[in-house]
Amino acid sequence: SSDLLLLGIPYGNSRRFDFEVRLLTLGGECAALEKIAELGLDEKEKLTKAEQMLVDLAYLSEQLDIIGIAQDKLTPQLLLDNLATDDYVLITQAIADLRKKHIDAGESQSKVEAE
């Protein structure tokens, strides 16, 4: 199911608003760690606020699809430069809701199996 960004991300000649989220998998976590290493942020002792946000966005980019932007173009830097704070909050909330939905489904499945 796709949701809509409030302000969208400029890309090409238009703004992209449709997005979908997914849960972070082990493969996604590895891909995020590779992006962090490519940015040279894995070896730094103290990160600036922008660098810390790039780390967070590396993980976010592995849980996010923006319709109309190829996955390999959806880089932490693109998000840092173009994602509005309101939309960042919206996306992280959508991921939290998805996690809760899956956890609740698992708990209700456990109850059914216990009966």
C-alpha positions as CSV (number, residue, x, y, z in Angstrom):
1,S,0.0,0.0,0.0
2,S,1.4,3.4,-0.9
3,D,1.2,6.6,1.1
4,L,1.7,10.2,0.0
5,L,4.4,12.6,1.1
6,L,3.2,16.0,2.1
7,L,5.9,18.1,0.3
8,G,7.4,15.5,-2.0
9,I,10.9,15.0,-3.3
10,P,12.0,16.9,-6.4
11,Y,13.4,14.5,-9.0
12,G,13.8,15.1,-12.7
13,N,11.3,17.7,-13.8
14,S,8.7,17.0,-11.1
15,R,8.1,16.2,-7.4
16,R,7.5,12.6,-6.3
17,F,4.9,12.1,-3.7
18,D,4.0,8.3,-3.7
19,F,6.0,6.2,-1.3
20,E,6.0,2.7,0.2
21,V,7.8,1.4,3.2
22,R,9.0,-2.1,4.2
23,L,10.6,-3.6,7.2
24,L,14.4,-3.6,7.4
25,T,15.8,-7.1,6.6
26,L,19.3,-8.4,7.3
27,G,20.1,-7.9,3.7
28,G,18.9,-4.3,3.9
29,E,20.9,-3.7,7.0
30,C,24.0,-5.0,5.2
31,A,23.3,-2.8,2.2
32,A,22.9,0.2,4.6
33,L,26.2,-0.6,6.3
34,E,27.9,-0.7,2.9
35,K,26.5,2.7,2.0
36,I,27.8,4.1,5.4
37,A,31.2,2.6,4.6
38,E,31.2,4.1,1.1
39,L,30.5,7.5,2.7
40,G,33.5,6.9,5.0
41,L,31.3,7.3,8.0
42,D,32.1,4.0,9.6
43,E,35.6,5.0,10.5
44,K,34.9,8.4,12.0
45,E,35.0,8.7,15.8
46,K,32.7,11.8,16.1
47,L,30.0,12.4,13.5
48,T,28.6,15.9,12.7
49,K,24.8,16.2,12.8
50,A,24.7,15.9,9.0
51,E,26.8,12.8,9.0
52,Q,24.7,11.2,11.7
53,M,21.6,12.0,9.6
54,L,23.3,10.4,6.6
55,V,23.8,7.2,8.7
56,D,20.1,7.3,9.6
57,L,19.1,7.9,6.0
58,A,21.2,5.0,4.8
59,Y,19.0,2.7,6.9
60,L,15.9,4.6,5.8
61,S,16.8,4.2,2.2
62,E,16.7,0.4,2.6
63,Q,13.1,0.6,3.9
64,L,11.7,3.1,1.4
65,D,10.5,3.2,-2.1
66,I,9.6,6.5,-3.8
67,I,7.6,5.8,-6.9
68,G,9.4,7.3,-9.9
69,I,12.9,7.2,-8.3
70,A,15.0,4.1,-9.1
71,Q,16.2,2.4,-5.9
72,D,19.9,2.9,-6.7
73,K,19.2,6.6,-7.1
74,L,17.6,6.9,-3.7
75,T,20.8,7.6,-1.8
76,P,21.3,9.0,1.7
77,Q,22.7,12.2,0.1
78,L,19.7,12.6,-2.2
79,L,17.4,12.2,0.8
80,L,19.5,14.6,3.0
81,D,19.4,17.3,0.3
82,N,15.7,16.9,-0.8
83,L,13.6,15.3,2.0
84,A,11.6,17.7,4.0
85,T,11.5,17.3,7.8
86,D,7.7,16.8,7.7
87,D,8.1,14.0,5.2
88,Y,10.9,12.4,7.1
89,V,8.6,12.2,10.2
90,L,5.8,10.8,8.0
91,I,8.0,8.1,6.6
92,T,9.5,7.0,10.0
93,Q,5.9,6.9,11.4
94,A,4.8,4.7,8.5
95,I,7.7,2.3,9.2
96,A,6.8,2.3,13.0
97,D,3.1,1.6,12.1
98,L,4.2,-1.3,9.8
99,R,6.4,-2.8,12.5
100,K,3.5,-2.6,15.0
101,K,1.1,-4.2,12.5
102,H,3.5,-7.1,12.0
103,I,4.2,-7.5,15.8
104,D,0.4,-7.4,16.5
105,A,-0.2,-10.0,13.8
106,G,2.4,-12.2,15.3
107,E,1.0,-11.9,18.8
108,S,-2.6,-12.7,17.7
109,Q,-1.2,-15.7,15.8
110,S,0.5,-16.9,18.9
111,K,-2.7,-16.6,20.9
112,V,-4.6,-18.6,18.2
113,E,-1.9,-21.4,18.3
114,A,-2.0,-21.4,22.2
115,E,-5.7,-22.1,22.3
